[in-house]
C-alpha cells in the first residue's frame, strides 16, 4: 500500500479506537440516566426513559462495531471495512433520531397533568405517596407549584429532604416539583442529545476513512500488489 493508504489505515484505526471509547461513554451515560429515570418514570406514560435505554443499546452496538472496525483496518480487509462503514452509517442515522427525540420530545414533555394525578392521590394511595416523596426528596421540591399546594401547616418529611417526621412550611423546599421535573428533563435531554450528535460527528469521520481505505485496498488488489 502507498504511504497515503498507510496513513488512512492508521487514522481509521485511531478513529475507531476513539469511537470505541465513545461507545463506552454512551453506554455509561445511558446506564446512569436510566438508573435516574427508571424509578421515577414508571408511573408516568411519558416515555422519558426511552433515550436512556436507546443509548444503552447504541453504546453496546458501537463498542462491538468499532472493535471489528479496528480489526478490519489492521488486517486491511476490504469486506470487513465496507461492512463496518455500512453498520456505522446505520448507527449514525439512529443516533441522529435519538438526538432529535431527546431535544424535542423529552425536553418538551408535559408532566404536569400526570404529576397532578399522583399528587391528588398522595393520602389515598401508597404507590402515589412513594412516587411524590421520591420526587420531592431527589429533586428538592415540594408540591405541584409550591408547598402551598398541600394547604397544611405541616408538610411531608420529603419536602425537607427527610425520610421521616414532619416538615414546616418555612423549612420546606420552595420550588414546585413540576418545574423541577421540567428542569431535569431539559438537562437530561440536552446531555443525551449533545452526546449523540458529538459521537455522530466522530462516526462520520470514521465512515469517510473506512470508505477511503476500502477503495485503496480494492485498487491495490486490482493491481496485484497483494499476496
Secondary structure by P-SEA (a helix, b strand, c coil): ccaaaaaaaaaaaaaaaaaaaaaaaaaaaaaaaaaaccccccccccccaaaaaaaaaaaaaaaaaaaaaaaaaaaccaaaaaaaaaaaaaaaaaaaaaaaaaacccccccaaaaaaaaaaaccccaaaaaaaaaaaaaacccccccccccccccccccccccccccccccccccccaaaaaaaaaaaaaaaaaaaaaaaaaaaaaaaaaaaaaaaaaaaaaaacccc
